[in-house]
């Protein structure tokens, strides 16, 4: 699931799914089957912990091996055909291909709680901007736990919700301290417009816990749930 802004919603609100028929004009039968396998494997109800397919498996379905030009052509042609509804993403670091459903922001706000959204953005900044390998549960509790009643429990529920949709995964440490890593899904859940507004709001300064909370509050991406 990746969110879209209001302008995108208004521009495409009257479109039907007829454009999916264009798949047959840009993909071979084998490529169409590979896309369907990626779509199937990206479902949270099908693979509870390993979303998407490794590139090696996709290439096996396509009957190629490390043909970068063809592989990128396949991703591009699929996205051109179904880009209004889905987006194929190849995560190089994880060597994983996933299919993400585009949803309007008004729908996304009903999928995750305010705490889950805040935790996800906090982890995104730590791991994708600061390049931390993982985020500790204690870091989340220190950043958010004292801001809400029963903060520890609510943060753990937020992490559990993110794990359920495949946005985060557990990261094992030698001392068994709880830690989490973003998956390819978690990295790509925020649309470019969403992140652009976040950067504009933070004025290019290091994103603190207050910045995260104020951002979600300012843009009213969800109904107030007493988080602040």
N, C-alpha and C positions, 0 to 999 in steps of 0.2 A: 504494500500500500504506500503510495506517495501522494502527498497533498498538492492540490492546485489552488491558484489564487482566484479571486472573485471574477476578474476579467476573463480568465479562461473558462470559468463556469458559464458566464453569460454568453460568451461567443459560441459555445458548443452545446448549450442546453437543449436545442431542438434536433440534434443529430441522432440518427438511429444507428444500429449496429450493422448497417448494410456494407460499410467499408470493410468489414471482416472478409467479405467475399473476394476482395482483391488479393488475398493471400495466394490463391491459386494462380494468379497471373504473375507473381513475382517469386514464388517458391516451387521447387520441385516436390514431388510426392515425398521423397526422403526427407527434405528440409521441413516440410509441413509436419511430418511425424516427429521430427526432432523438436520442433517448437512445442508441439502438444505434450511431449514427454517432459520438457522443461516446465511448462505450465502446470502439469500434473504434480511434478515433484516439488514445486514451490508452494503447494497448499499446506497450510498449518494443520489440516486434519489428516493429511497423508503421511508426512514425515515430521514427526514431533520435535526432532532435534537437528536435522540436517537438511535445510531447505535448499532447493535448487539442485543442479547437477555439476559435478566437476567438469572442467573443460575436456578432460580426457574422455569422459563418458559421452559428452556432446559430439566430439570428433568421431568417436566410434559409431554413433548413430548416423553421422554424416559420411562415414567411410573416408575420412581424411586423417592426416597426422601432422600436427604442427604447421599447418598451412595458414599463416597469419592473414594473408590477403583474403583468402576464401572465408576464413572464420569471421573476420570483420565485415565482409560483404554480407554474410548470412545474418549477422546481428542487425546491420543497417537496413537490409531489405525487410526483415520482420518488423522493425520499429517504424519504418515508413508505412507499412501496411496497416498496423494495428496500434500505432502510436497514440491515437486518441483514447485508447482504453487500457493498453498494457505497455510496458517498457521492459525490454530485455536488457539486462545489465551484466557485464562481465567484470567481476571484481578480481583484479590481477593479484593482489596480495593474498587472497584466499583461493585463487584459481577456481572460482565458482561462477556459474551462470545462473541467474535467477530471473524470474518473471514477476514484475510488480504491477499491481492494479492501480490505475490512476483513479483517485476519488476526490470529490469536491471537499474543500475545507470544512464545509458545514456538516458533512458526513463523518469526516475524520475526527472531529471534536467529540463525537459521540462514541468513538471506538476506545479511546484511552482517557483515563482520568487526568486531571490537572497535574497531580503528583507524577504520574507516569510520563507525561509530556516533559515536565521539568527535569526529571531524572534522565530522560533520553537526551535532551539537549545538553545537559551537564556532561554526560558521558561522551557525547559527540565532540564537544569542545576539548575535553581532556585527551581523547584518543585520536581524533582526526586533525586537531589544530596543534595541540601541545605534543602530540605523538607519544603519549603514554601507552604502554602495552595493554593496560587494564585499569579498571577502577575498583577500589576497595569499598566494601560495604561501609566500613568505618568512615570513609571519605564522604559518602552519601549522607550518612547520619550526621556527620559534623556540619555538612553544608545545609541540610534541610530539616533534620530530625527535630531540632528544638523550635522550629517555626510552627508546628502543628501539634494538636493534642494527639497523644499516642503516636508520636512521630515515627518511632522505630518500626512499629507494626505497619503503618501506612506506607512507609518507604519499601518495606519488604513486599507488601502487596503490589506496589507499583512495579518493582523488579519482576515479580512473578507474572504480571500482565504482559510485560515486555518480552519475557521469556516465552510465553504462550504463543505470541504472534511471530516469534522467531527473530526479534530485533536484537536480543542479547543472549549470550550463552555463559555458562559458568566457566571460570578460569581457575584451574587448580594451582595452588601454591604449596610449597614444601611445608609451611607452617599451618596449613589448613585454614588460613584466614579467608573468609568469603570474598571473592573477587569476580568481576564480570567483564566480558569483552563484547563489543558491538559485533554483530554479524554483518554480512553484506546487505541484508534487509535493513538493519538499523542504520547503517551508514547512509543509505539512499532514501530513507523515508521522508526527509524534509525536502521540499521542492526548492529550486533556486530562488524563487521570489520570496519564499519564507525565510531562507537564510540571509538573503540580501537585506530584508527589513531588520533582521536581528543584528547584522553588522552595522547598519546605519544607526540603530538605536544605541549600540555599545560604543559608537564613535571610535572604533578601532582600538579601544582600550581592552586590557585583559578582562575577560568575562568573569565576573564574580557571582556568587550565589544571589546577591541582590539584583544583579543585572538580569539573571535568568527569570526570577520571579516577576520583576517589573515588566519584562518583555511580554510574558504571557498575559499579564494583567492589562497592559496597555493596548494590545491588539485584540483583546476579547475573543480569543480563539476557542474559548469554552465558557460555559456558564460558571459563575463564581461558586466554589465549593468550600469556602472558608479557609483557603490555603494561606492567604496573607493575613 
